[in-house]
C-alpha cells in the first residue's frame, strides 16, 4: 500500500526504488499476527483484515 508513496519519495530524492512484492499471509502464517495471538482465529482474522482495509483506504489503494 505504501509502495507508490515510497516510489515518489525515492524519485524526488534521486534514489532508485525496486519494488518486490511478497505474500504477507505466508509471513503471518509462520510468525503470527503479533499482539492478536491470544485471540481466537475468527476474531484475529477480523482485526487483521480490518487493519489492512483501513490502511488501504488511507492510501487510496485496493485490497488485494
PQR file with spaces between the fields and no chain letter, atoms N, CA, C, O and H, PARSE charges and radii, in Angstrom:
ATOM       1  N    UNK     1       0.810   -1.192    0.000 -0.4000 1.5000
ATOM       2  CA   UNK     1       0.000    0.000    0.000 -0.0000 2.0000
ATOM       3  C    UNK     1       0.854    1.256    0.000  0.5500 1.7000
ATOM       4  O    UNK     1       0.443    2.284   -0.538 -0.5500 1.4000
ATOM       5  N    UNK     2       2.024    1.187    0.590 -0.4000 1.5000
ATOM       6  CA   UNK     2       2.863    2.366    0.646 -0.0000 2.0000
ATOM       7  C    UNK     2       3.875    2.454   -0.471  0.5500 1.7000
ATOM       8  O    UNK     2       4.698    3.369   -0.483 -0.5500 1.4000
ATOM       9  H    UNK     2       2.358    0.352    1.027  0.4000 1.0000
ATOM      10  N    UNK     3       3.836    1.510   -1.426 -0.4000 1.5000
ATOM      11  CA   UNK     3       4.868    1.486   -2.464 -0.0000 2.0000
ATOM      12  C    UNK     3       4.822    2.707   -3.375  0.5500 1.7000
ATOM      13  O    UNK     3       5.871    3.186   -3.807 -0.5500 1.4000
ATOM      14  H    UNK     3       3.167    0.766   -1.417  0.4000 1.0000
ATOM      15  N    UNK     4       3.627    3.224   -3.677 -0.4000 1.5000
ATOM      16  CA   UNK     4       3.540    4.411   -4.535 -0.0000 2.0000
ATOM      17  C    UNK     4       4.149    5.620   -3.840  0.5500 1.7000
ATOM      18  O    UNK     4       4.858    6.409   -4.465 -0.5500 1.4000
ATOM      19  H    UNK     4       2.775    2.835   -3.326  0.4000 1.0000
ATOM      20  N    UNK     5       3.874    5.767   -2.546 -0.4000 1.5000
ATOM      21  CA   UNK     5       4.434    6.894   -1.804 -0.0000 2.0000
ATOM      22  C    UNK     5       5.950    6.746   -1.695  0.5500 1.7000
ATOM      23  O    UNK     5       6.687    7.718   -1.857 -0.5500 1.4000
ATOM      24  H    UNK     5       3.298    5.126   -2.039  0.4000 1.0000
ATOM      25  N    UNK     6       6.405    5.538   -1.422 -0.4000 1.5000
ATOM      26  CA   UNK     6       7.846    5.296   -1.327 -0.0000 2.0000
ATOM      27  C    UNK     6       8.531    5.570   -2.657  0.5500 1.7000
ATOM      28  O    UNK     6       9.620    6.145   -2.684 -0.5500 1.4000
ATOM      29  H    UNK     6       5.806    4.749   -1.291  0.4000 1.0000
ATOM      30  N    UNK     7       7.906    5.165   -3.765 -0.4000 1.5000
ATOM      31  CA   UNK     7       8.474    5.427   -5.086 -0.0000 2.0000
ATOM      32  C    UNK     7       8.562    6.926   -5.356  0.5500 1.7000
ATOM      33  O    UNK     7       9.533    7.390   -5.953 -0.5500 1.4000
ATOM      34  H    UNK     7       7.022    4.699   -3.743  0.4000 1.0000
ATOM      35  N    UNK     8       7.553    7.689   -4.920 -0.4000 1.5000
ATOM      36  CA   UNK     8       7.570    9.142   -5.116 -0.0000 2.0000
ATOM      37  C    UNK     8       8.691    9.787   -4.300  0.5500 1.7000
ATOM      38  O    UNK     8       9.360   10.701   -4.781 -0.5500 1.4000
ATOM      39  H    UNK     8       6.764    7.311   -4.435  0.4000 1.0000
ATOM      40  N    UNK     9       8.895    9.320   -3.081 -0.4000 1.5000
ATOM      41  CA   UNK     9       9.973    9.849   -2.236 -0.0000 2.0000
ATOM      42  C    UNK     9      11.328    9.518   -2.863  0.5500 1.7000
ATOM      43  O    UNK     9      12.220   10.365   -2.910 -0.5500 1.4000
ATOM      44  H    UNK     9       8.351    8.578   -2.691  0.4000 1.0000
ATOM      45  N    UNK    10      11.473    8.280   -3.344 -0.4000 1.5000
ATOM      46  CA   UNK    10      12.729    7.879   -3.983 -0.0000 2.0000
ATOM      47  C    UNK    10      13.011    8.721   -5.214  0.5500 1.7000
ATOM      48  O    UNK    10      14.137    9.174   -5.421 -0.5500 1.4000
ATOM      49  H    UNK    10      10.748    7.593   -3.305  0.4000 1.0000
ATOM      50  N    UNK    11      11.982    8.929   -6.031 -0.4000 1.5000
ATOM      51  CA   UNK    11      12.159    9.723   -7.246 -0.0000 2.0000
ATOM      52  C    UNK    11      12.548   11.160   -6.916  0.5500 1.7000
ATOM      53  O    UNK    11      13.427   11.735   -7.558 -0.5500 1.4000
ATOM      54  H    UNK    11      11.068    8.560   -5.863  0.4000 1.0000
ATOM      55  N    UNK    12      11.895   11.730   -5.921 -0.4000 1.5000
ATOM      56  CA   UNK    12      12.197   13.115   -5.535 -0.0000 2.0000
ATOM      57  C    UNK    12      13.617   13.262   -5.009  0.5500 1.7000
ATOM      58  O    UNK    12      14.225   14.324   -5.145 -0.5500 1.4000
ATOM      59  H    UNK    12      11.182   11.263   -5.399  0.4000 1.0000
ATOM      60  N    UNK    13      14.148   12.196   -4.406 -0.4000 1.5000
ATOM      61  CA   UNK    13      15.497   12.275   -3.837 -0.0000 2.0000
ATOM      62  C    UNK    13      16.572   11.772   -4.797  0.5500 1.7000
ATOM      63  O    UNK    13      17.764   11.865   -4.505 -0.5500 1.4000
ATOM      64  H    UNK    13      13.653   11.333   -4.295  0.4000 1.0000
ATOM      65  N    UNK    14      16.143   11.236   -5.953 -0.4000 1.5000
ATOM      66  CA   UNK    14      17.105   10.718   -6.913 -0.0000 2.0000
ATOM      67  C    UNK    14      17.539    9.293   -6.625  0.5500 1.7000
ATOM      68  O    UNK    14      18.456    8.782   -7.269 -0.5500 1.4000
ATOM      69  H    UNK    14      15.175   11.161   -6.190  0.4000 1.0000
ATOM      70  N    UNK    15      16.890    8.645   -5.665 -0.4000 1.5000
ATOM      71  CA   UNK    15      17.232    7.261   -5.323 -0.0000 2.0000
ATOM      72  C    UNK    15      16.504    6.301   -6.261  0.5500 1.7000
ATOM      73  O    UNK    15      15.549    6.683   -6.939 -0.5500 1.4000
ATOM      74  H    UNK    15      16.146    9.061   -5.143  0.4000 1.0000
ATOM      75  N    UNK    16      16.960    5.071   -6.291 -0.4000 1.5000
ATOM      76  CA   UNK    16      16.322    4.032   -7.095 -0.0000 2.0000
ATOM      77  C    UNK    16      15.501    3.153   -6.166  0.5500 1.7000
ATOM      78  O    UNK    16      15.992    2.687   -5.138 -0.5500 1.4000
ATOM      79  H    UNK    16      17.735    4.761   -5.740  0.4000 1.0000
ATOM      80  N    UNK    17      14.260    2.936   -6.534 -0.4000 1.5000
ATOM      81  CA   UNK    17      13.344    2.104   -5.744 -0.0000 2.0000
ATOM      82  C    UNK    17      12.972    0.882   -6.562  0.5500 1.7000
ATOM      83  O    UNK    17      12.445    1.007   -7.668 -0.5500 1.4000
ATOM      84  H    UNK    17      13.861    3.315   -7.369  0.4000 1.0000
ATOM      85  N    UNK    18      13.241   -0.295   -6.028 -0.4000 1.5000
ATOM      86  CA   UNK    18      12.875   -1.540   -6.691 -0.0000 2.0000
ATOM      87  C    UNK    18      11.838   -2.231   -5.821  0.5500 1.7000
ATOM      88  O    UNK    18      12.133   -2.651   -4.702 -0.5500 1.4000
ATOM      89  H    UNK    18      13.669   -0.397   -5.130  0.4000 1.0000
ATOM      90  N    UNK    19      10.627   -2.346   -6.342 -0.4000 1.5000
ATOM      91  CA   UNK    19       9.529   -2.954   -5.584 -0.0000 2.0000
ATOM      92  C    UNK    19       9.512   -4.454   -5.811  0.5500 1.7000
ATOM      93  O    UNK    19       9.469   -4.922   -6.949 -0.5500 1.4000
ATOM      94  H    UNK    19      10.388   -2.005   -7.251  0.4000 1.0000
ATOM      95  N    UNK    20       9.547   -5.195   -4.730 -0.4000 1.5000
ATOM      96  CA   UNK    20       9.446   -6.650   -4.796 -0.0000 2.0000
ATOM      97  C    UNK    20       8.308   -7.064   -3.869  0.5500 1.7000
ATOM      98  O    UNK    20       8.454   -7.055   -2.646 -0.5500 1.4000
ATOM      99  H    UNK    20       9.582   -4.815   -3.806  0.4000 1.0000
ATOM     100  N    UNK    21       7.196   -7.420   -4.455 -0.4000 1.5000
ATOM     101  CA   UNK    21       6.048   -7.791   -3.634 -0.0000 2.0000
ATOM     102  C    UNK    21       6.223   -9.197   -3.076  0.5500 1.7000
ATOM     103  O    UNK    21       6.973  -10.009   -3.618 -0.5500 1.4000
ATOM     104  H    UNK    21       7.077   -7.428   -5.448  0.4000 1.0000
ATOM     105  N    UNK    22       5.526   -9.467   -1.996 -0.4000 1.5000
ATOM     106  CA   UNK    22       5.525  -10.799   -1.400 -0.0000 2.0000
ATOM     107  C    UNK    22       4.193  -11.017   -0.706  0.5500 1.7000
ATOM     108  O    UNK    22       3.416  -10.077   -0.533 -0.5500 1.4000
ATOM     109  H    UNK    22       4.916   -8.808   -1.555  0.4000 1.0000
ATOM     110  N    UNK    23       3.933  -12.229   -0.319 -0.4000 1.5000
ATOM     111  CA   UNK    23       2.655  -12.610    0.265 -0.0000 2.0000
ATOM     112  C    UNK    23       2.736  -12.528    1.789  0.5500 1.7000
ATOM     113  O    UNK    23       3.342  -13.382    2.437 -0.5500 1.4000
ATOM     114  H    UNK    23       4.564  -12.992   -0.460  0.4000 1.0000
ATOM     115  N    UNK    24       2.113  -11.482    2.351 -0.4000 1.5000
ATOM     116  CA   UNK    24       2.111  -11.298    3.811 -0.0000 2.0000
ATOM     117  C    UNK    24       1.477  -12.473    4.532  0.5500 1.7000
ATOM     118  O    UNK    24       1.828  -12.771    5.673 -0.5500 1.4000
ATOM     119  H    UNK    24       1.621  -10.789    1.824  0.4000 1.0000
ATOM     120  N    UNK    25       0.527  -13.154    3.854 -0.4000 1.5000
ATOM     121  CA   UNK    25      -0.137  -14.293    4.505 -0.0000 2.0000
ATOM     122  C    UNK    25       0.863  -15.369    4.897  0.5500 1.7000
ATOM     123  O    UNK    25       0.689  -16.027    5.922 -0.5500 1.4000
ATOM     124  H    UNK    25       0.242  -12.912    2.927  0.4000 1.0000
ATOM     125  N    UNK    26       1.915  -15.561    4.093 -0.4000 1.5000
ATOM     126  CA   UNK    26       2.933  -16.556    4.431 -0.0000 2.0000
ATOM     127  C    UNK    26       3.735  -16.126    5.652  0.5500 1.7000
ATOM     128  O    UNK    26       4.087  -16.958    6.488 -0.5500 1.4000
ATOM     129  H    UNK    26       2.056  -15.026    3.260  0.4000 1.0000
ATOM     130  N    UNK    27       4.024  -14.845    5.760 -0.4000 1.5000
ATOM     131  CA   UNK    27       4.762  -14.322    6.917 -0.0000 2.0000
ATOM     132  C    UNK    27       3.926  -14.490    8.178  0.5500 1.7000
ATOM     133  O    UNK    27       4.420  -14.967    9.200 -0.5500 1.4000
ATOM     134  H    UNK    27       3.738  -14.168    5.081  0.4000 1.0000
ATOM     135  N    UNK    28       2.660  -14.096    8.103 -0.4000 1.5000
ATOM     136  CA   UNK    28       1.788  -14.179    9.276 -0.0000 2.0000
ATOM     137  C    UNK    28       1.554  -15.637    9.679  0.5500 1.7000
ATOM     138  O    UNK    28       1.440  -15.948   10.864 -0.5500 1.4000
ATOM     139  H    UNK    28       2.258  -13.709    7.273  0.4000 1.0000
ATOM     140  N    UNK    29       1.485  -16.516    8.696 -0.4000 1.5000
ATOM     141  CA   UNK    29       1.293  -17.937    8.987 -0.0000 2.0000
ATOM     142  C    UNK    29       2.446  -18.480    9.834  0.5500 1.7000
ATOM     143  O    UNK    29       2.226  -19.288   10.736 -0.5500 1.4000
ATOM     144  H    UNK    29       1.578  -16.264    7.733  0.4000 1.0000
ATOM     145  N    UNK    30       3.665  -18.040    9.547 -0.4000 1.5000
ATOM     146  CA   UNK    30       4.843  -18.510   10.276 -0.0000 2.0000
ATOM     147  C    UNK    30       5.031  -17.746   11.584  0.5500 1.7000
ATOM     148  O    UNK    30       5.300  -18.346   12.625 -0.5500 1.4000
ATOM     149  H    UNK    30       3.843  -17.383    8.814  0.4000 1.0000
ATOM     150  N    UNK    31       4.890  -16.435   11.531 -0.4000 1.5000
ATOM     151  CA   UNK    31       5.221  -15.579   12.674 -0.0000 2.0000
ATOM     152  C    UNK    31       4.025  -15.232   13.543  0.5500 1.7000
ATOM     153  O    UNK    31       4.201  -14.865   14.705 -0.5500 1.4000
ATOM     154  H    UNK    31       4.672  -15.948   10.686  0.4000 1.0000
ATOM     155  N    UNK    32       2.833  -15.337   13.020 -0.4000 1.5000
ATOM     156  CA   UNK    32       1.649  -14.940   13.782 -0.0000 2.0000
ATOM     157  C    UNK    32       1.394  -13.457   13.623  0.5500 1.7000
ATOM     158  O    UNK    32       2.269  -12.708   13.188 -0.5500 1.4000
ATOM     159  H    UNK    32       2.690  -15.635   12.076  0.4000 1.0000
ATOM     160  N    UNK    33       0.191  -13.037   13.978 -0.4000 1.5000
ATOM     161  CA   UNK    33      -0.178  -11.632   13.784 -0.0000 2.0000
ATOM     162  C    UNK    33       0.221  -10.704   14.923  0.5500 1.7000
ATOM     163  O    UNK    33      -0.353   -9.622   15.046 -0.5500 1.4000
ATOM     164  H    UNK    33      -0.520  -13.645   14.332  0.4000 1.0000
ATOM     165  N    UNK    34       1.167  -11.079   15.747 -0.4000 1.5000
ATOM     166  CA   UNK    34       1.636  -10.177   16.802 -0.0000 2.0000
ATOM     167  C    UNK    34       0.747  -10.177   18.031  0.5500 1.7000
ATOM     168  O    UNK    34       0.394  -11.243   18.536 -0.5500 1.4000
ATOM     169  H    UNK    34       1.633  -11.958   15.648  0.4000 1.0000
ATOM     170  N    UNK    35       0.375   -8.989   18.528 -0.4000 1.5000
ATOM     171  CA   UNK    35      -0.351   -8.909   19.795 -0.0000 2.0000
ATOM     172  C    UNK    35      -1.734   -9.552   19.754  0.5500 1.7000
ATOM     173  O    UNK    35      -2.366   -9.698   20.800 -0.5500 1.4000
ATOM     174  H    UNK    35       0.662   -8.123   18.118  0.4000 1.0000
ATOM     175  N    UNK    36      -2.212   -9.933   18.594 -0.4000 1.5000
ATOM     176  CA   UNK    36      -3.527  -10.561   18.500 -0.0000 2.0000
ATOM     177  C    UNK    36      -3.448  -12.075   18.662  0.5500 1.7000
ATOM     178  O    UNK    36      -4.463  -12.761   18.540 -0.5500 1.4000
ATOM     179  H    UNK    36      -1.698   -9.815   17.745  0.4000 1.0000
ATOM     180  N    UNK    37      -2.246  -12.612   18.937 -0.4000 1.5000
ATOM     181  CA   UNK    37      -2.068  -14.063   19.040 -0.0000 2.0000
ATOM     182  C    UNK    37      -2.987  -14.712   20.061  0.5500 1.7000
ATOM     183  O    UNK    37      -3.357  -15.876   19.902 -0.5500 1.4000
ATOM     184  H    UNK    37      -1.421  -12.055   19.035  0.4000 1.0000
ATOM     185  N    UNK    38      -3.360  -13.990   21.098 -0.4000 1.5000
ATOM     186  CA   UNK    38      -4.200  -14.573   22.136 -0.0000 2.0000
ATOM     187  C    UNK    38      -5.669  -14.669   21.744  0.5500 1.7000
ATOM     188  O    UNK    38      -6.458  -15.251   22.488 -0.5500 1.4000
ATOM     189  H    UNK    38      -3.060  -13.045   21.227  0.4000 1.0000
ATOM     190  N    UNK    39      -6.051  -14.126   20.617 -0.4000 1.5000
ATOM     191  CA   UNK    39      -7.445  -14.141   20.187 -0.0000 2.0000
ATOM     192  C    UNK    39      -7.768  -15.415   19.418  0.5500 1.7000
ATOM     193  O    UNK    39      -6.884  -16.023   18.813 -0.5500 1.4000
ATOM     194  H    UNK    39      -5.409  -13.653   20.013  0.4000 1.0000
ATOM     195  N    UNK    40      -9.033  -15.816   19.441 -0.4000 1.5000
ATOM     196  CA   UNK    40      -9.440  -16.969   18.642 -0.0000 2.0000
ATOM     197  C    UNK    40      -9.321  -16.607   17.163  0.5500 1.7000
ATOM     198  O    UNK    40      -9.319  -15.429   16.805 -0.5500 1.4000
ATOM     199  H    UNK    40      -9.750  -15.322   19.932  0.4000 1.0000
ATOM     200  N    UNK    41      -9.222  -17.609   16.318 -0.4000 1.5000
ATOM     201  CA   UNK    41      -8.961  -17.411   14.893 -0.0000 2.0000
ATOM     202  C    UNK    41      -9.905  -16.450   14.204  0.5500 1.7000
ATOM     203  O    UNK    41      -9.461  -15.592   13.441 -0.5500 1.4000
ATOM     204  H    UNK    41      -9.223  -18.566   16.609  0.4000 1.0000
ATOM     205  N    UNK    42     -11.212  -16.575   14.459 -0.4000 1.5000
ATOM     206  CA   UNK    42     -12.185  -15.710   13.795 -0.0000 2.0000
ATOM     207  C    UNK    42     -11.977  -14.249   14.189  0.5500 1.7000
ATOM     208  O    UNK    42     -12.042  -13.359   13.341 -0.5500 1.4000
ATOM     209  H    UNK    42     -11.572  -17.271   15.079  0.4000 1.0000
ATOM     210  N    UNK    43     -11.732  -14.009   15.454 -0.4000 1.5000
ATOM     211  CA   UNK    43     -11.539  -12.637   15.945 -0.0000 2.0000
ATOM     212  C    UNK    43     -10.235  -12.064   15.396  0.5500 1.7000
ATOM     213  O    UNK    43     -10.179  -10.900   14.998 -0.5500 1.4000
ATOM     214  H    UNK    43     -11.679  -14.733   16.143  0.4000 1.0000
ATOM     215  N    UNK    44      -9.197  -12.881   15.378 -0.4000 1.5000
ATOM     216  CA   UNK    44      -7.895  -12.454   14.864 -0.0000 2.0000
ATOM     217  C    UNK    44      -8.008  -12.096   13.378  0.5500 1.7000
ATOM     218  O    UNK    44      -7.448  -11.091   12.939 -0.5500 1.4000
ATOM     219  H    UNK    44      -9.242  -13.826   15.701  0.4000 1.0000
ATOM     220  N    UNK    45      -8.729  -12.911   12.608 -0.4000 1.5000
ATOM     221  CA   UNK    45      -8.921  -12.637   11.186 -0.0000 2.0000
ATOM     222  C    UNK    45      -9.631  -11.311   10.971  0.5500 1.7000
ATOM     223  O    UNK    45      -9.281  -10.545   10.074 -0.5500 1.4000
ATOM     224  H    UNK    45      -9.184  -13.727   12.965  0.4000 1.0000
ATOM     225  N    UNK    46     -10.635  -11.047   11.805 -0.4000 1.5000
ATOM     226  CA   UNK    46     -11.377   -9.787   11.673 -0.0000 2.0000
ATOM     227  C    UNK    46     -10.447   -8.602   11.897  0.5500 1.7000
ATOM     228  O    UNK    46     -10.426   -7.678   11.084 -0.5500 1.4000
ATOM     229  H    UNK    46     -10.920  -11.670   12.534  0.4000 1.0000
ATOM     230  N    UNK    47      -9.669   -8.610   12.996 -0.4000 1.5000
ATOM     231  CA   UNK    47      -8.800   -7.482   13.296 -0.0000 2.0000
ATOM     232  C    UNK    47      -7.713   -7.302   12.253  0.5500 1.7000
ATOM     233  O    UNK    47      -7.432   -6.174   11.846 -0.5500 1.4000
ATOM     234  H    UNK    47      -9.687   -9.361   13.657  0.4000 1.0000
ATOM     235  N    UNK    48      -7.087   -8.406   11.806 -0.4000 1.5000
ATOM     236  CA   UNK    48      -6.042   -8.303   10.788 -0.0000 2.0000
ATOM     237  C    UNK    48      -6.613   -7.768    9.483  0.5500 1.7000
ATOM     238  O    UNK    48      -6.010   -6.900    8.851 -0.5500 1.4000
ATOM     239  H    UNK    48      -7.315   -9.322   12.136  0.4000 1.0000
ATOM     240  N    UNK    49      -7.764   -8.276    9.079 -0.4000 1.5000
ATOM     241  CA   UNK    49      -8.403   -7.821    7.847 -0.0000 2.0000
ATOM     242  C    UNK    49      -8.836   -6.369    7.922  0.5500 1.7000
ATOM     243  O    UNK    49      -8.672   -5.617    6.961 -0.5500 1.4000
ATOM     244  H    UNK    49      -8.253   -8.981    9.593  0.4000 1.0000
ATOM     245  N    UNK    50      -9.387   -5.973    9.058 -0.4000 1.5000
ATOM     246  CA   UNK    50      -9.853   -4.601    9.224 -0.0000 2.0000
ATOM     247  C    UNK    50      -8.686   -3.623    9.178  0.5500 1.7000
ATOM     248  O    UNK    50      -8.807   -2.539    8.608 -0.5500 1.4000
ATOM     249  H    UNK    50      -9.520   -6.583    9.839  0.4000 1.0000
ATOM     250  N    UNK    51      -7.566   -3.995    9.770 -0.4000 1.5000
ATOM     251  CA   UNK    51      -6.400   -3.115    9.750 -0.0000 2.0000
ATOM     252  C    UNK    51      -5.913   -2.905    8.312  0.5500 1.7000
ATOM     253  O    UNK    51      -5.585   -1.783    7.924 -0.5500 1.4000
ATOM     254  H    UNK    51      -7.467   -4.876   10.234  0.4000 1.0000
ATOM     255  N    UNK    52      -5.868   -3.980    7.527 -0.4000 1.5000
ATOM     256  CA   UNK    52      -5.453   -3.867    6.121 -0.0000 2.0000
ATOM     257  C    UNK    52      -6.415   -2.966    5.361  0.5500 1.7000
ATOM     258  O    UNK    52      -5.985   -2.153    4.543 -0.5500 1.4000
ATOM     259  H    UNK    52      -6.134   -4.891    7.842  0.4000 1.0000
ATOM     260  N    UNK    53      -7.707   -3.100    5.619 -0.4000 1.5000
ATOM     261  CA   UNK    53      -8.701   -2.273    4.929 -0.0000 2.0000
ATOM     262  C    UNK    53      -8.531   -0.797    5.292  0.5500 1.7000
ATOM     263  O    UNK    53      -8.655    0.073    4.430 -0.5500 1.4000
ATOM     264  H    UNK    53      -8.056   -3.761    6.283  0.4000 1.0000
ATOM     265  N    UNK    54      -8.247   -0.516    6.560 -0.4000 1.5000
ATOM     266  CA   UNK    54      -8.056    0.873    6.992 -0.0000 2.0000
ATOM     267  C    UNK    54      -6.852    1.514    6.301  0.5500 1.7000
ATOM     268  O    UNK    54      -6.933    2.648    5.830 -0.5500 1.4000
ATOM     269  H    UNK    54      -8.146   -1.223    7.260  0.4000 1.0000
ATOM     270  N    UNK    55      -5.725    0.778    6.241 -0.4000 1.5000
ATOM     271  CA   UNK    55      -4.536    1.324    5.586 -0.0000 2.0000
ATOM     272  C    UNK    55      -4.762    1.505    4.095  0.5500 1.7000
ATOM     273  O    UNK    55      -4.314    2.491    3.510 -0.5500 1.4000
ATOM     274  H    UNK    55      -5.659   -0.143    6.623  0.4000 1.0000
ATOM     275  N    UNK    56      -5.467    0.544    3.473 -0.4000 1.5000
ATOM     276  CA   UNK    56      -5.761    0.658    2.045 -0.0000 2.0000
ATOM     277  C    UNK    56      -6.618    1.893    1.787  0.5500 1.7000
ATOM     278  O    UNK    56      -6.382    2.629    0.829 -0.5500 1.4000
ATOM     279  H    UNK    56      -5.831   -0.257    3.949  0.4000 1.0000
ATOM     280  N    UNK    57      -7.604    2.115    2.635 -0.4000 1.5000
ATOM     281  CA   UNK    57      -8.459    3.304    2.491 -0.0000 2.0000
ATOM     282  C    UNK    57      -7.640    4.577    2.679  0.5500 1.7000
ATOM     283  O    UNK    57      -7.807    5.540    1.930 -0.5500 1.4000
ATOM     284  H    UNK    57      -7.796    1.517    3.413  0.4000 1.0000
ATOM     285  N    UNK    58      -6.761    4.585    3.672 -0.4000 1.5000
ATOM     286  CA   UNK    58      -5.918    5.750    3.957 -0.0000 2.0000
ATOM     287  C    UNK    58      -5.055    6.113    2.751  0.5500 1.7000
ATOM     288  O    UNK    58      -4.907    7.288    2.415 -0.5500 1.4000
ATOM     289  H    UNK    58      -6.626    3.803    4.280  0.4000 1.0000
ATOM     290  N    UNK    59      -4.477    5.076    2.093 -0.4000 1.5000
ATOM     291  CA   UNK    59      -3.606    5.317    0.940 -0.0000 2.0000
ATOM     292  C    UNK    59      -4.345    5.323   -0.385  0.5500 1.7000
ATOM     293  O    UNK    59      -3.734    5.519   -1.435 -0.5500 1.4000
ATOM     294  H    UNK    59      -4.598    4.122    2.367  0.4000 1.0000
ATOM     295  N    UNK    60      -5.669    5.109   -0.347 -0.4000 1.5000
ATOM     296  CA   UNK    60      -6.451    5.107   -1.579 -0.0000 2.0000
ATOM     297  C    UNK    60      -6.096    3.949   -2.501  0.5500 1.7000
ATOM     298  O    UNK    60      -6.105    4.096   -3.724 -0.5500 1.4000
ATOM     299  H    UNK    60      -6.166    4.950    0.506  0.4000 1.0000
ATOM     300  N    UNK    61      -5.782    2.796   -1.912 -0.4000 1.5000
ATOM     301  CA   UNK    61      -5.377    1.612   -2.674 -0.0000 2.0000
ATOM     302  C    UNK    61      -6.389    0.497   -2.492  0.5500 1.7000
ATOM     303  O    UNK    61      -7.043    0.424   -1.451 -0.5500 1.4000
ATOM     304  H    UNK    61      -5.774    2.677   -0.919  0.4000 1.0000
ATOM     305  N    UNK    62      -6.532   -0.379   -3.489 -0.4000 1.5000
ATOM     306  CA   UNK    62      -7.438   -1.510   -3.325 -0.0000 2.0000
ATOM     307  C    UNK    62      -6.817   -2.591   -2.446  0.5500 1.7000
ATOM     308  O    UNK    62      -5.595   -2.730   -2.395 -0.5500 1.4000
ATOM     309  H    UNK    62      -6.001   -0.320   -4.334  0.4000 1.0000
ATOM     310  N    UNK    63      -7.650   -3.345   -1.764 -0.4000 1.5000
ATOM     311  CA   UNK    63      -7.175   -4.508   -1.005 -0.0000 2.0000
ATOM     312  C    UNK    63      -7.198   -5.692   -1.951  0.5500 1.7000
ATOM     313  O    UNK    63      -8.219   -5.985   -2.573 -0.5500 1.4000
ATOM     314  H    UNK    63      -8.643   -3.232   -1.806  0.4000 1.0000
ATOM     315  N    UNK    64      -6.067   -6.368   -2.054 -0.4000 1.5000
ATOM     316  CA   UNK    64      -5.974   -7.494   -2.992 -0.0000 2.0000
ATOM     317  C    UNK    64      -6.172   -8.799   -2.268  0.5500 1.7000
ATOM     318  O    UNK    64      -6.129   -9.862   -2.888 -0.5500 1.4000
ATOM     319  H    UNK    64      -5.238   -6.130   -1.548  0.4000 1.0000
